[in-house]
Structures are given as structure tokens and as C-alpha cells.
Amino acid sequence: MTSATASTPPGADSSAPLASLTALGIVFGDLGTSPLYTLQTVVQAEGGKFTAQSALGILSLIVWTLIITISIKYCLFVMRADNRGEGGILALMSLIGANSLSGRLKIMTGMGLLGAALIYGDGVITPAISVLSAIEGVNVVTSSLKPFVMPITVAILVVLFAAQRFGTESIGRAFGPVMLLWFLVIAALGISGIVRYPGVLAALDPRHGARFLAHAGGTGFLVLGGVFLCITGGEALYADMGHFGKAPIRWSWYVIVLPALLLSYAGQTAYLIEKGAVTGNPFFQMAPAWSIYPLVVLATVATIIASQAIITGSFSMTRQAMQLGWMPGVAIRQTSDRIYGQIYVPIVNWLMMAATVGVTVAFGSSDRLAGAYGTAVATTMLLTTFLLYRAMHDVWHWPAITALAVGGIFLLVDASFFLANLLKVADGGWLPLTFAAILFMIMITWRTGTDAIRTALAHSPDTEARFSANLAGGLIPRVPGTTVFLTRSVQKIPRLIIDHVHFAGVLPEHVIALSVIFEDTPRVEGPRCAMIDRVAKGVWHVVARFGFIEIPDLQSALKQTQGLDPAIDLDHAIFVASRDLVVNQSDRRLLRRLRLSLFAFLYRNAVKVVDRFNLPPHNVIEIARQIDI
């Protein structure tokens, strides 16, 4: 893996056209397949009947939603709030300094964590609704295949998740060209509709949308919830910025994706006006009969690509949350030796597969799933706007009035969609919100528990001074060898070393107390390890620093440390870590006992240091300790 600066993330292609083509598949899969179900949902909200005026109003809302939210908010403002080239709501949270449960920004921290949790909920719904809506296209030609739609969808989803363990590098090379073909096809279909009814171009006037909302009453909110589906996947522009850079993503959006989406929606709207009354999906109904089966195949491939993007994004976000200290350590496998972002997280993959297949079977159709879709994304976008305001004011140092003015416009739009999607809660919106609430509780519980453990393991300065005196006075026997003690503490002599001497009675000739710290930045420039102090004869305190998207390799990092005794043999060093057992106190309140039990379960099942830090298994010793927090 080649080194990279913040401006050129690992895996990002130096060729702008090629990077833009690749971004079509990875970044715009979800946004690009939204024409499959957006207007279908709007048709249901409107009762299937349209006048030219109402259809133009709906199209105007879609057009200006894409322009304001994606073209302006995300492409111009949110993507500017990068954390040394990295994007995503957790990176934004870290950028504004909100990575703690205490302090003045703890509310911002809560917003960032909730937004991240909601993206997982979106990740469960996206593959289900995308693949279902594509396969359902065959119903336009014949109803005889309708009983097979759901089983085929489930089979595709199972294969998709099962294939994650092999990595997606080779498949990923084909994503861009396939999505380019998809955008060309939906643009061509849209143009065919516009030719039949050119009057739809009047929807570029935002007054059509404003008049529709003014006269639609309660139905307008239902329609607004459907319109919002046209921007689901918009957060991927920001989350995947670290893989491609800003320019390729923006170029792809403005030149290819936005025009294709606008043409597709305009063509579908022309079909609605022409027919006056529609049932089913206008996307497939407007296509020529001979093209339905090829279009279903292409749509299915496009939705699989869209699903792949959200799955990969969930893997990346898990790594960020884990290394920022908000999730327990899990096994992560690098599936490519060229592209840093290509990782596989088994536990996340299989949990998402179970949830996605369960949701698909439970809802059974894309129109029913539409009620569950959008709620999580609308909430995430609203929370992103609050964090963006803090970035404008605190990081970019904009005057408060300017930040409020710009943020207020985005807040008005996001709040409108958020309120519209609240109407979906009873129809299925509760599902991603429930997933998010569970994950949010896990993240808060994990951070609270690890902070409590760190406090419980801290020892007084007197203890450290007494140990140092015994060591200097030769009261602690030394034996040949090198041992590296891994510790969560930043103390020069951590409790793990003191406990080891207490039970073993000896200390190795060469000892390194190694503290591992994950910074709030994506990557750490320069040497990963730095010697902080030579504590005593043969005892060093070293701190290893990694960025929150990096996969740490401790043995390699230690070998680059300056100032250590050349006699230290790191190739044969023994690494000692703790495997602590968290114990509840019986007098705790019920809710606190339940949270402690949850933390104890997570802590007990967290990935072992040998896997997380790429250590040789035969050189690692774990010491079990009982800790009461």
C-alpha cells in the first residue's frame, strides 16, 4: 500500500476522469437508482390521479430538492467540511472537536453518534427496497412472475452479502461503466417522455412546487415524504469523499448524474400527465414493452451496486466508530492490497444480512418498504446541518449571522422533510429508528464503560513512585528478554506492569509500556510511535498514534521508534495485554445494572489484541483480571 497525503487518500485514483467514472458506481449507486421508486411512492400518496398542474408541482419539488440539498448543500458546503480529506458524519463530528460525552459540545457529539447510527438503519432498508423495486419491473409485462419476486430478491441479497468476504476490488472496476450505462439509459427514457410532453420543462420554475404545497393541504406532506426519496443516498457523497476526493465526485454529479436524474423524473412526470391516472411504477410503464426485461436486468445490477455501496460504507463507518472509541473492537479484514478502503467486517456483514432479509420478507414489496425508507436519512441530514453550522462558525470562523443565514436555509429544507417523514413512522419508519436507537445505546454504553475502566485501573502517584524506587533499588529481579505491555493508560508505568510483577515476581530486562491512541484525524503523518520517556533502566514509555481510519500494525510501528535501546529484539518480543472481566455490583439500580451487563457482554466479546493490532499470535499473552466498575 502506497503512502498518501490528506489531499490524496489511499485508494483515490490520480486520474480525474477515471476517478469520476469509478465514483459513479461507488458513490452514486443509491442516488442513481432512486427513480425506480420515488415517483411510485408519490403516485400512491396522490391516489394515482394527476392533473398537469399537480404533476408539474411535484416535479418542481423534486428538481429543487436535488439542486438545494445535493448540488448546493452537500457538493458545495458539506464536502468542504472535510477532516484532512475524509468525510462522513463521524469525521465531521471529530472536525468540530465533538468526540466526548462531556464538555460544551456533548450535544453535538450526541447528534453525530445518532446520525451514524441512523445510517446503519438506512443500510438495512436500502438493499431491500432497491432490489425489490428492480425485480418488480417484470410485473409490468406479466403477473405470472409476481410470486417469485420476493424469493428472487432474497436470493440476490444473500449472494450479495455472502460475496463480501471475497472483497469487491475486481467487481468494483465494472461498477463505474455499468452505472454510466444506467444513467445513459434512464436519461434516454426520460427524453422520450419529454418529447411527448415538452411542457414538463416548466417545472424548473420553483413557483410550481410552492403552489402545489400551498394548495395540497395534508396530502402535500405525504407527497413531500415521497419526494424526499429522490435524495436518499446523498450522504454518500460526503462519506465516500476520502476514497475519491472532492473534484471527481462533484464532476460526476454536475455533468452526468444530475442531468440524468432530472431527465428521468421529467420523463416520468410527462407520462403521468399524459395518462392522468396511474397505478404501479411509472418508471417501467413508460418504457417500451420490448425493453422491459433488459431494463429489469440492468436495474437489478444497478441496485446491487447501490446496495454494495451502502454495505461498504457501513464497514468504513464501523472502523471509524471503533477507533474513535465508540464501538467495541471487531475483526476487520483488508481485502485489497491496493485500495485502502476495501475492508470486510464479518460481524457487521452478517447482522446486516439477517436484518435486510428479515425486512424484505416482512414487508414483501417496495411500495410497503417506502414507508420505512427515508425516515433515517431525513434525520441524518437534519443532524448534519446542525454539525455543519458548528463547522462554519468554529472551524471556518464565519460570522454567526452568515453561518445562521446559510445554515437556516438548509435547516428549513431539512426540517420540512424530517416532519414529512415523521408521518411514515407508523407505516414502517419505526424500523430504522429502532435500529438506530439500539446502536446509539451501544455506542454510549461502550464509551461510558471504557471510561469507567480507565478510571478504575488508574493508580495513585505514590504507587508509581514506590514501584520506581523498588526498580531502581534492585528489589525487582530482572530476567532476559523483551516484553511490550499494551495499555489503555497514558501513565508511564501502567497498572498492568505492576500487576505482572506482583504475580510473577520478576520483570524482563527490556520493557516497553505501549499506549495506543487513536487520534481525531483520519491519518497520522510521520512515525506512528514516539518514545515519551525512559522511565527506568531498561523500561521505556512509548505512545503509538494512529488515525481513525487506519488499521494499526504495532510491531511495524515499534520498529520505527527512535531512541530505544538497539539491543531490544522486537521480532521475538512478547506482547502482554489484559483480558479484563467486568463485574457488576449488586446494589446498582436496575437500569444501570442492565447497561453494565450490556457493556460486560460487549467487552467480553470484543476482538482480541492479536487480531486488532496485527500481532504474531505465538508472541501474545493475555492476563485476565476482574474489574468492578
N, C-alpha and C positions, 0 to 999 in steps of 0.2 A: 504494500500500500504506500503510495507516494504521499509525501507531506504536502500540506496545503495551508494557505493563509486563510484568514477570516473572509476575505473577499472572494476566494475561490475554494468553496467547500470540497472535501473529498468526494469524489464521485461526480462532481459537476464537470460537464464537458466544456472544453475551451472553445469549441466551435459553436458560435451562437445559433446558426441555422439548425445544426444537428441537435443542440440542446433544446431548442424551441420545438423541434419535432418530437423529441422524447418527452418533453413536458406535456404535449397533447395527450399522451396516454396515461402518464402518472398523475398529473395534476388535474386535468380537466375531464377525467372519466365520469365522475359523478355529475358535474355541471352539464357535461355534454349529453348525457342520457336523460336529463330532466324533461325534454319534450315528449318522452314516452308516457309520462303520467301527469304532468302539470295540468294541461287543458282537460284531460279526462276527469280530474278531480273538480275542476271549475264547472264542467258540464253537469256533474252531479249537484253541486251547490246551487246552480241556476235552474235545476229541474229539467235540464235538457232542451230548453227553449230559448231562442235568442232573437233579438232584433238587431238591426245593423248598428244602432246606437249603443246597445249594451255590449255587443261584441267588440266594437271599437274601444269602448271604455276599459274593458278587461285587457285587451291587447296593449293599450296605453299604459296601464298599471304594470304589466309585465316588462314593457320596454324600459320604463323609467326606473323600475326596481333593479333591473340589470345594470343600468347606467349609474344610478346613485350608489347602490350597495357594492357592486363588483368593480365597475370601471373607475369610480372615484374613491369610495371609502377604502376598499381593500388594495387596489392596484396603486393608488397614489399616496394614501396616508398610512394604512396599517402595515404595508410592506416596507415603508420607510422606518418603522419601529423594529428594526432587526437587532438581535443580540449577537453582535460580531458575525453577521451573516446568517444566523439561524432564526427561524420563525416558529410560530405556534404559540398558543396561549400561555404555556408554561414558560417559554422563553421570554415572552412579554412580561409576565409576572416577575421574573428574575431581573429583567432590564430595569424595572422601576423600583427594584430593591424590596419587593414584597415576597420574601421567602421565609417567613417566620410567623408563628402563631402569637407573637407578642409585638408590641410597638404600634406606632401610629398607622401603619399600613396593613394591619392584620385583616381589615375588612377587604382590602384589595387582594390579599392572599386567599381569603375565602372565595372571592369571585373567581380567581384564577383556577383554583382547585375544582370548584363546581363546574366551571367551563370545560376543564379537562375531562371530568367525569361524564359530562353530558356528551362529549364526543364519542366515548365508548358506547353510550346508548344509541347514538346515531349510527355507529359502526355495526350494530346488530341489525338495525332496520334496513340500512342501505342495500346490502346484498339481496335481502329477501324481496323488497319491492322492485328493485331494478330487474332482477332475473325473471320474477313473476310477470312483470309488465311486458317484457320482451316475448316470453313464451306464449302469453295470452294473445299475441297477434294472430295466431293461427285461427282463433275463433272468428275472425273476420271472413275467412274463406269457408270454414266448416265447423259445425258444433260437435261433430263426432269425436274430435280430439280433446274436447273440454275436460273429460275425466282424467286425462293423462297429464294435464298442465302442471298440477301440483306435484305429482311423483317425479316428473322430469326435472322440475325446478329443484326439488330436494336432492336428487341425484347429482345435478350440476354443482350445487352448493357443497355437498360432501366431498366431491372430487376436488373442487377448488381449495377447500381448507386442507384436505389431505396432501395436496401438492405443495403446500407451503414449506414443508420440511426439506424439499429439494432446492429451494431458492428460486428466485424469479429473474435472475440476470439474463439468461438466454431468452426466456419468454418476453422479458421487458424490451428487448431490441425490436420486437414486432409490434409493441403497443402503439408507438407513435404512428407508423404507416396505417395501421388498422383504424385508429381514431381519425386520422386525416381523411381516410376514405369515408368514414361515418359522417364527418362534418360536411364533406362534399355532397354526399347523398341527401342528407336532411336539408341542405341548402337548395339542392335541385328540386326536391319535392316542394319546398316552400315557394320557390319561384313559380312552379307550375300552378300553385294555388293563387298566387298574387296576380298572375297573368289573367286568370278568370275573373278576379275582382280586385282591380288596382286600387280601389277606394280604401283598402285597409291601410295604405301608407299614411292616411290622415291621422293614424294613431300616434304618430310621432309628436303630435300636439298634446302636451300633458293635460290640457283642459278637458279632454275626453275622459281621462281617468278621474279627474276631480269631480266632474258632473256625475259620473256613474256612482261614485261613493256618496255624493250628496243626495241622490235620489233612491239609492238601493235599500236604505234602511238597514235592518238586521241582516238581510241577505248579503249586503256588502261586506260584512265582517267574515261571513262564511267563504265568500269568494276570495277575500284577501288572504285567508288561510291557504287556499289553493294556489293563488298567485305566488305565495312565498316559496312554493316548491321549485320555482324556476331558479332559485339561487342556493338551494341545498348543495353542499359541496364547495361553496365559496370559500369556506375556511381553509380548504386545501391549498389555495394559492399562497397563504401565509405559512401554513405548516410545512409545506414542501419547498419553501424558498431556499433552505440550506442546501438542497440537493442540486438546484439548477441555477440559483442566482435570480436577481430581480428582472434583468433585461429579457432573458428568454421567455419567462412567464408572461410578462407584460406584452411582449411582441406577439406571442401565440394568442393571447386574449383579444387584443385590439384588431389583429389582422385576420385571424381565422375563426376563433370560437365565437366571439360576439356577433359578427356578421351572420354566421351560420345559424346561431340560435334565433336571432331576430327574424331571419328569413323563414325559418321553420315555424315559429309561432305565428308570423303573419300569414303564412300559407294555411295553417290550421284554422286561423280565425276567418279567412276568406271562405273556407269550407263550411264553417259554422253559419256564416251569413247566407251562403248560397242555399244551404239545406233548411235553415230556420229551426228545425228540431232534430236533435241528435241524441242517440243512445250509444254508449260504448266509447271506444277510444278513437278520437278524430285523427290521431297520427297515422294509424294503419288504414282507416277508412278512406282517407284522401289519396292513398297510393293506388296505382293501377293494380287490377286483380292479378295480373301475371307476375307482379313483383313482390307479392306478399311473402311467399316462402323464403326467397333470398333475403328480403328485408328482415324477416324474423331471425334468420341465421346471423345476419350482420348485427342486428340489435342485441342478440344474445351474447355474441362475442364482445360487443361494446360494454354491455352491462357486467360481464365477467371482469373486464378491465377496470370498470368503475369500482367493482367490489374489491378487486385486488388492491387498488389504491387506498381504500379505507382500512383494509386489513394491515397493509404495510405501515400506514400512518399510526395505527394502534400499537404496533410493535415499537415504532420510534418513540411514541409518547410514553410507553411503559418504561423504556430505558431512561428517558429524561426524568420521569417522576421518581424512579428508583434511585437515581444518582443525586437528585436534589433532596433526597431524604423523605419522600412522601409515600413510598411503597416499599414493601419488603423485597429483598433481593430475589430475583428469579433467574433461571437458566436462560442465557442468551447465546445463540449460535450465529457466527458470522458466516453467511452463505456465499459470499463473493470475496475473492482476494483483490478485486479491482475497485468495486463500488462499496464505499464505507457504509452507506445507508441500507445495504442489503443484509438484514438480520432476520432471525427467526426466533420467536419466543413461544416455546411449546405450550405452556400453561394458558397463555392468552389466546393462542390459536384454537385450542380445543374447547375452552369455555365459550369463545365467540361462536364456534361452530354449533355447539349444543344449543345456545340461545337463539341463533339465527334459524336453525332448522325447526326448533320449537315454535318460534314466532310464525314461520312460514306455514306450518301445519295448522296452528291455532287460528290464523286469520284467513288463510286459504285463497285470497285474491288480492290483487294490487289495489283495487279501489277501497277495500276494507283496511288495508295497511296504510293507506293515505291518511287515515285518521290518527295513526300513531306516528306518522312521519312528519317532521318539521318542527315539532314542539321542542325537541332537544337542540336543534340547530338555531332556532329563533332565540332561545335563551342564551346559547353560547355567543351569538352575535351581539346581543344586548350587553352581556358581560364584557365582551371585547371592547365595546365602545367606552365603557367606564375606565378600563385599563388604558385605553388609547388616550383618553383625556389626561390621565396622570403622566403618560409619556410626553404629551405635548407640553404640559406645564413644567414637569420636573426634569425631564431629560433634554427636550428641545429648548426649554426656557422661553416658551411663548408667553406673552402677557395673558393673564387669566381671562380677560374679556375676549381675546382672539380664540383661545382654546375652548371657551364656553360656546362661542358662536359656531365654530366648526363642529365641535362635539355635539352641540344641541341639535343641529340638522340631522346628524346620523342617529342621535338618540330618538328623535321624533319618528323617524322611519322604523328603527328597530323596535321601539316600544309599540308602534301600531301593529307590526307583525307578531310581536310577542303576545299582545292582547288577543289578536285574532286566533292565534294558535292555542290559547287557553281554552277556547271553545271546543277544541279537539280532545281535551283531557279525558272526558268520559268515554269517547269513542276509540280510545287506544293510546292517547297521548300520555296516559299514566305509565305506560310500559317503559319508555326510555327514561322518564323521570324517576321511576323506581330503581332502574339500573344505576342511574347517576347518584341517587341518594345513598345506595349501598356502597358504591365506590368512594363517595365523598366521606362517609363514615369510616371506611377502611383507611383512607389516607390520613384523616385527622387522628384516628386512633393510633396508627403506626408512628406518626411523628411525636405525639404525646408520650407514647410508651418508650420510644428510643431516648427521648429527652430525660425521662424518669430514670432509665437505666444508667445513662451517663452521670446523672446526679448521684445515684446510689453507689456507683463504682468510684467516684471521686474520693480521694483520701486527703487527710489534712497535711499541711506543710510539715508538721512535726514528724509524721510518719515517713515522709520522703527524706527529711533531714537525717532521721535516725538510721534509715536504710543506707543512705550515702555514707554516713560515718562508719557503719559496720563494714561496708565495702572497702572504704579507704583504709580501715584498720586491719584488714586481712581476716576479719571474723567470718567471712563468707568464702568457703572453698571454691576454687575455680578449676574447671576441667577443660581439656582441649575441645575445640570445635567452634562453630559459628551458629548462633540462633537468632532468628528475627522474630520478635514478638509483635504481632499485629494488634493494634489497639484503637478504640474509638476516641480515646482521651488524647488531649494535646499536652498532658503532663510529661515532664522529662522522664520520670520513672513511673510508668503506669502500674496500676494495681496488679495487672497480670504478671509482671516480673516479680513483684513482692510475693504474690501467692505461689508462684513457681518455686521460689527459694524456700518459702515456708514449708512446702510439702516435699520438695526434692532435696533440700539441704545444700545444694551446690548451684553454681552459676557458670555457664560456658565462658571460655576465655574471651571470645568476641561476641558482644551482644549489641543488637540494634533494636531500639524501641521505635517501631514504624507506625506513624499516624497517617491514615489515608483520609484526605479531604477532597470532596467534590465541590468545585467552585460553581458560582452562579453564571459562569461564562461557558459557552459551548466547548471550547478547546483551550488548553493551556499552551502558551508558546514557550519554547525553550525546554530545558531539562525538566523532567517530571519530578525528580527527587532533589531535595536540598538538605544538607546537614545543618541542623539548627544549633546543635551543641554537642561537645564531648563531655558527657555527664561525669564520667569517672574513667579510670584506667580500663580500657577495653570495652567501654559502654558508650554508645552514641545514640543521640536522639535525631531521627530523620523524619521529615514530613514529605509525603508524596501527594502531589496535587494533580487532579485530572478535571477535565471539563465534563459537563453533564451529559454530553452525547458520546463520550469516549468509552471504549472498552479497555479497562486497565490491565496492564501486564506488569506486575510488581517486580518480578525477577529482572526483566529487561530494564525497567526504570532504575532499580537499585544499582545496576552495573554502571550507570552513567553518573552516579553521585560523586561529586568532588569532595575531597578531604577525608575520606575514610582510609583506614589502615590498609595498605596494599596486601597485607597478609590475610585479609578476610577472603574466604573462599565462598563466594555466593553460589557457585554451581553445586556445592554439596551442603549448603546451609539448610538447617532445619527451621521451618516456619511454624510458630506456635500461635494458635488462635483460641478464643474461648467459644464454647458452645453452651451458652447460659440457659438455665431453666428458670423461667419466670413463675413466681408463686404468688397466689392471691392471699390477702389477709381476710380472715373470716368475718371481721367486723365491718367490712366495707358495705356501703349502700348497694342495693340490688343493681341499679343501672351501672354503677362504677364497676361492680363485680363482673357484669356482662361484658363491658368494654375491656376489662383486664383479661378476661377469658379469651376474647377475640384477639387481643394483642398477643397473648401467650401462644395461641394457635398459629398466628402468622409468624411469630418469632421462631417458633419451633420448626416450622416448615420452610423458612427462608433458605435460599440457596447457600450451600457451603462455600467457605472462602476459597477452597481449591478450584471451584468452578468459576466463581465470580472474578477472581484475580489471576486466573491463568497460571496456577502454581502446579508444580510436579506433585502428584498425589502421594508418591512414596516419601516425600520430604515434608509432609504436613502432619502436625499433631494438634488435635483439638482437646482442650481441657474443659470438662463440664463443671459448671458452678451453679449454685442455687441463689437466686436473687429475689428478694422480696421488695416489690415496688408499691 
